[in-house]
Amino acid sequence: VRVKALLPGETIESLAKADNTLFFTINNTATSTVSLWKSDGTSAGSNLIQSWPGLRILYPTAVNGNLYFTVTTISRNPADLWKTDGTTAGTVMLKSAAYIENLLDVNGTLFFTAAEDAIMYHRLWKTDGSVTGTVLLQDISAGTGTTYLNNFFNANGTLYFNGINGAKGGELWKSDGTETGT
């Protein structure tokens, strides 16, 4: 059963589920616009949330019924972390950086990496879904400027990840979401 008909030049780029809501993005090559939609599985219940001209949406990740994602240029620099509850009013930007990647839900907290313009290496961040609750958790390279974090994995409520540091090489790290526990 068709839920949403697309126009010529439109493609669905990503699908994600948060509670009972399906979120999807539509890229319109004719207008160079990406749009975030939600659906309850019916045509009448499929609604546009917001559009961004000239940008793209990456890394849709569900946490506690909300959808987190990045809005970025084609080159992925800069990137903004957004959250939506499925409404236009509830779609807000939480953080802007040069790069944002590795979004992962661990026990209702979203972990991610961000490389900021002034500090062009990845640092570990977390958010509770609010602007003030989006905070730097740990700078594992202690300013060496050579860190890349990847391979985020949730194992029984603990975040594990690979930290690649130019001075030390690759290292396995874990975090319980606190600075001292990282």
Contacts in CASP RR format, 6 or more apart in sequence:
PFRMAT RR
TARGET T0000
AUTHOR 0000-0000-0000
METHOD contacts of the structure
MODEL  1
VRVKALLPGETIESLAKADNTLFFTINNTATSTVSLWKSDGTSAGSNLIQ
SWPGLRILYPTAVNGNLYFTVTTISRNPADLWKTDGTTAGTVMLKSAAYI
ENLLDVNGTLFFTAAEDAIMYHRLWKTDGSVTGTVLLQDISAGTGTTYLN
NFFNANGTLYFNGINGAKGGELWKSDGTETGT
2 43 0 8 1.000
3 39 0 8 1.000
3 41 0 8 1.000
3 42 0 8 1.000
3 43 0 8 1.000
3 46 0 8 1.000
4 24 0 8 1.000
4 37 0 8 1.000
4 39 0 8 1.000
4 43 0 8 1.000
4 46 0 8 1.000
6 12 0 8 1.000
6 26 0 8 1.000
7 28 0 8 1.000
7 30 0 8 1.000
8 30 0 8 1.000
9 28 0 8 1.000
9 29 0 8 1.000
9 30 0 8 1.000
10 26 0 8 1.000
10 27 0 8 1.000
10 28 0 8 1.000
10 29 0 8 1.000
10 30 0 8 1.000
11 26 0 8 1.000
11 27 0 8 1.000
11 29 0 8 1.000
12 24 0 8 1.000
12 25 0 8 1.000
12 26 0 8 1.000
12 27 0 8 1.000
13 25 0 8 1.000
13 26 0 8 1.000
13 27 0 8 1.000
13 34 0 8 1.000
13 56 0 8 1.000
13 57 0 8 1.000
14 24 0 8 1.000
14 25 0 8 1.000
14 57 0 8 1.000
14 58 0 8 1.000
14 60 0 8 1.000
15 22 0 8 1.000
15 23 0 8 1.000
15 24 0 8 1.000
15 60 0 8 1.000
16 22 0 8 1.000
16 23 0 8 1.000
16 24 0 8 1.000
16 60 0 8 1.000
16 61 0 8 1.000
16 62 0 8 1.000
16 67 0 8 1.000
16 69 0 8 1.000
17 23 0 8 1.000
17 62 0 8 1.000
18 62 0 8 1.000
18 63 0 8 1.000
18 65 0 8 1.000
18 66 0 8 1.000
18 67 0 8 1.000
19 62 0 8 1.000
19 65 0 8 1.000
20 40 0 8 1.000
21 38 0 8 1.000
21 39 0 8 1.000
21 40 0 8 1.000
21 65 0 8 1.000
21 86 0 8 1.000
22 38 0 8 1.000
22 39 0 8 1.000
22 40 0 8 1.000
22 41 0 8 1.000
23 36 0 8 1.000
23 37 0 8 1.000
23 38 0 8 1.000
23 39 0 8 1.000
23 49 0 8 1.000
23 60 0 8 1.000
23 67 0 8 1.000
23 84 0 8 1.000
23 86 0 8 1.000
24 36 0 8 1.000
24 37 0 8 1.000
24 38 0 8 1.000
24 39 0 8 1.000
25 34 0 8 1.000
25 35 0 8 1.000
25 36 0 8 1.000
25 37 0 8 1.000
25 57 0 8 1.000
25 60 0 8 1.000
26 34 0 8 1.000
26 35 0 8 1.000
26 37 0 8 1.000
27 33 0 8 1.000
27 34 0 8 1.000
27 56 0 8 1.000
28 34 0 8 1.000
28 35 0 8 1.000
31 53 0 8 1.000
32 53 0 8 1.000
32 54 0 8 1.000
33 51 0 8 1.000
33 52 0 8 1.000
33 53 0 8 1.000
33 54 0 8 1.000
34 51 0 8 1.000
34 52 0 8 1.000
34 54 0 8 1.000
34 55 0 8 1.000
34 56 0 8 1.000
34 57 0 8 1.000
34 71 0 8 1.000
35 48 0 8 1.000
35 49 0 8 1.000
35 50 0 8 1.000
35 51 0 8 1.000
35 52 0 8 1.000
36 48 0 8 1.000
36 49 0 8 1.000
36 50 0 8 1.000
36 51 0 8 1.000
36 57 0 8 1.000
36 69 0 8 1.000
36 84 0 8 1.000
36 91 0 8 1.000
37 46 0 8 1.000
37 47 0 8 1.000
37 48 0 8 1.000
37 49 0 8 1.000
38 46 0 8 1.000
38 47 0 8 1.000
38 49 0 8 1.000
38 86 0 8 1.000
39 45 0 8 1.000
39 46 0 8 1.000
39 47 0 8 1.000
40 46 0 8 1.000
49 84 0 8 1.000
49 86 0 8 1.000
49 87 0 8 1.000
49 88 0 8 1.000
49 91 0 8 1.000
50 84 0 8 1.000
50 88 0 8 1.000
50 91 0 8 1.000
52 71 0 8 1.000
54 73 0 8 1.000
55 71 0 8 1.000
55 72 0 8 1.000
55 73 0 8 1.000
56 71 0 8 1.000
56 72 0 8 1.000
56 73 0 8 1.000
56 74 0 8 1.000
57 69 0 8 1.000
57 70 0 8 1.000
57 71 0 8 1.000
57 72 0 8 1.000
58 69 0 8 1.000
58 70 0 8 1.000
58 72 0 8 1.000
58 76 0 8 1.000
58 79 0 8 1.000
59 68 0 8 1.000
59 69 0 8 1.000
59 70 0 8 1.000
59 100 0 8 1.000
59 101 0 8 1.000
59 102 0 8 1.000
59 103 0 8 1.000
60 67 0 8 1.000
60 68 0 8 1.000
60 69 0 8 1.000
61 67 0 8 1.000
61 68 0 8 1.000
61 69 0 8 1.000
61 103 0 8 1.000
61 104 0 8 1.000
61 105 0 8 1.000
61 110 0 8 1.000
62 68 0 8 1.000
62 105 0 8 1.000
63 105 0 8 1.000
63 108 0 8 1.000
63 109 0 8 1.000
63 110 0 8 1.000
63 129 0 8 1.000
64 108 0 8 1.000
65 85 0 8 1.000
66 83 0 8 1.000
66 84 0 8 1.000
66 85 0 8 1.000
66 129 0 8 1.000
67 83 0 8 1.000
67 84 0 8 1.000
67 86 0 8 1.000
68 81 0 8 1.000
68 82 0 8 1.000
68 83 0 8 1.000
68 94 0 8 1.000
68 103 0 8 1.000
68 110 0 8 1.000
68 127 0 8 1.000
68 129 0 8 1.000
69 81 0 8 1.000
69 82 0 8 1.000
69 84 0 8 1.000
69 103 0 8 1.000
70 79 0 8 1.000
70 80 0 8 1.000
70 81 0 8 1.000
70 82 0 8 1.000
70 100 0 8 1.000
70 101 0 8 1.000
70 103 0 8 1.000
71 79 0 8 1.000
71 80 0 8 1.000
71 82 0 8 1.000
71 93 0 8 1.000
72 78 0 8 1.000
72 79 0 8 1.000
72 80 0 8 1.000
72 100 0 8 1.000
76 99 0 8 1.000
77 98 0 8 1.000
77 99 0 8 1.000
78 96 0 8 1.000
78 97 0 8 1.000
78 98 0 8 1.000
78 99 0 8 1.000
78 117 0 8 1.000
79 96 0 8 1.000
79 97 0 8 1.000
79 98 0 8 1.000
79 99 0 8 1.000
79 100 0 8 1.000
79 101 0 8 1.000
80 93 0 8 1.000
80 95 0 8 1.000
80 96 0 8 1.000
80 97 0 8 1.000
80 100 0 8 1.000
81 93 0 8 1.000
81 94 0 8 1.000
81 95 0 8 1.000
81 96 0 8 1.000
81 97 0 8 1.000
81 100 0 8 1.000
81 103 0 8 1.000
81 112 0 8 1.000
81 114 0 8 1.000
81 127 0 8 1.000
81 134 0 8 1.000
82 91 0 8 1.000
82 92 0 8 1.000
82 93 0 8 1.000
82 94 0 8 1.000
83 90 0 8 1.000
83 91 0 8 1.000
83 92 0 8 1.000
83 94 0 8 1.000
83 127 0 8 1.000
83 129 0 8 1.000
84 90 0 8 1.000
84 91 0 8 1.000
84 92 0 8 1.000
85 91 0 8 1.000
92 131 0 8 1.000
94 127 0 8 1.000
94 129 0 8 1.000
94 130 0 8 1.000
94 131 0 8 1.000
94 134 0 8 1.000
95 114 0 8 1.000
95 125 0 8 1.000
95 127 0 8 1.000
95 131 0 8 1.000
95 134 0 8 1.000
97 114 0 8 1.000
97 115 0 8 1.000
97 116 0 8 1.000
97 117 0 8 1.000
98 114 0 8 1.000
98 115 0 8 1.000
98 116 0 8 1.000
98 117 0 8 1.000
98 120 0 8 1.000
99 113 0 8 1.000
99 114 0 8 1.000
99 115 0 8 1.000
99 122 0 8 1.000
100 112 0 8 1.000
100 113 0 8 1.000
100 114 0 8 1.000
101 112 0 8 1.000
101 113 0 8 1.000
101 122 0 8 1.000
101 150 0 8 1.000
102 111 0 8 1.000
102 112 0 8 1.000
102 113 0 8 1.000
102 149 0 8 1.000
102 150 0 8 1.000
102 152 0 8 1.000
102 161 0 8 1.000
103 110 0 8 1.000
103 111 0 8 1.000
103 112 0 8 1.000
104 110 0 8 1.000
104 111 0 8 1.000
104 112 0 8 1.000
104 152 0 8 1.000
104 153 0 8 1.000
104 154 0 8 1.000
104 159 0 8 1.000
105 111 0 8 1.000
105 154 0 8 1.000
106 154 0 8 1.000
106 157 0 8 1.000
106 158 0 8 1.000
106 159 0 8 1.000
106 177 0 8 1.000
107 157 0 8 1.000
109 126 0 8 1.000
109 127 0 8 1.000
109 128 0 8 1.000
109 177 0 8 1.000
110 126 0 8 1.000
110 127 0 8 1.000
110 129 0 8 1.000
111 124 0 8 1.000
111 125 0 8 1.000
111 126 0 8 1.000
111 137 0 8 1.000
111 152 0 8 1.000
111 159 0 8 1.000
111 175 0 8 1.000
111 177 0 8 1.000
112 125 0 8 1.000
112 126 0 8 1.000
112 127 0 8 1.000
113 122 0 8 1.000
113 123 0 8 1.000
113 124 0 8 1.000
113 125 0 8 1.000
113 149 0 8 1.000
113 150 0 8 1.000
114 122 0 8 1.000
114 123 0 8 1.000
114 125 0 8 1.000
115 121 0 8 1.000
115 122 0 8 1.000
115 123 0 8 1.000
116 123 0 8 1.000
119 143 0 8 1.000
119 145 0 8 1.000
120 145 0 8 1.000
121 141 0 8 1.000
121 143 0 8 1.000
121 144 0 8 1.000
121 145 0 8 1.000
121 146 0 8 1.000
121 147 0 8 1.000
121 148 0 8 1.000
122 147 0 8 1.000
122 148 0 8 1.000
122 149 0 8 1.000
123 136 0 8 1.000
123 137 0 8 1.000
123 138 0 8 1.000
123 139 0 8 1.000
123 140 0 8 1.000
123 141 0 8 1.000
123 147 0 8 1.000
123 149 0 8 1.000
124 136 0 8 1.000
124 137 0 8 1.000
124 138 0 8 1.000
124 139 0 8 1.000
124 140 0 8 1.000
124 149 0 8 1.000
124 161 0 8 1.000
124 175 0 8 1.000
124 182 0 8 1.000
125 134 0 8 1.000
125 135 0 8 1.000
125 136 0 8 1.000
125 137 0 8 1.000
126 134 0 8 1.000
126 135 0 8 1.000
126 137 0 8 1.000
126 177 0 8 1.000
127 133 0 8 1.000
127 134 0 8 1.000
127 135 0 8 1.000
128 134 0 8 1.000
137 175 0 8 1.000
137 177 0 8 1.000
137 178 0 8 1.000
137 179 0 8 1.000
137 182 0 8 1.000
138 175 0 8 1.000
138 179 0 8 1.000
138 182 0 8 1.000
139 147 0 8 1.000
140 147 0 8 1.000
140 149 0 8 1.000
140 163 0 8 1.000
140 165 0 8 1.000
140 171 0 8 1.000
140 173 0 8 1.000
140 182 0 8 1.000
141 147 0 8 1.000
141 165 0 8 1.000
141 167 0 8 1.000
144 165 0 8 1.000
144 166 0 8 1.000
144 167 0 8 1.000
146 164 0 8 1.000
146 165 0 8 1.000
146 166 0 8 1.000
146 167 0 8 1.000
147 163 0 8 1.000
147 164 0 8 1.000
147 165 0 8 1.000
147 166 0 8 1.000
148 163 0 8 1.000
148 164 0 8 1.000
149 161 0 8 1.000
149 162 0 8 1.000
149 163 0 8 1.000
149 164 0 8 1.000
149 173 0 8 1.000
150 161 0 8 1.000
150 162 0 8 1.000
150 163 0 8 1.000
150 164 0 8 1.000
151 160 0 8 1.000
151 161 0 8 1.000
151 162 0 8 1.000
152 159 0 8 1.000
152 160 0 8 1.000
152 161 0 8 1.000
153 159 0 8 1.000
153 160 0 8 1.000
153 161 0 8 1.000
154 160 0 8 1.000
158 174 0 8 1.000
158 175 0 8 1.000
158 176 0 8 1.000
159 174 0 8 1.000
159 175 0 8 1.000
159 176 0 8 1.000
159 177 0 8 1.000
160 172 0 8 1.000
160 173 0 8 1.000
160 174 0 8 1.000
161 172 0 8 1.000
161 173 0 8 1.000
161 174 0 8 1.000
161 175 0 8 1.000
162 170 0 8 1.000
162 171 0 8 1.000
162 172 0 8 1.000
162 173 0 8 1.000
163 170 0 8 1.000
163 171 0 8 1.000
163 172 0 8 1.000
163 173 0 8 1.000
164 170 0 8 1.000
164 171 0 8 1.000
165 171 0 8 1.000
173 182 0 8 1.000
174 181 0 8 1.000
174 182 0 8 1.000
175 181 0 8 1.000
175 182 0 8 1.000
176 182 0 8 1.000
END
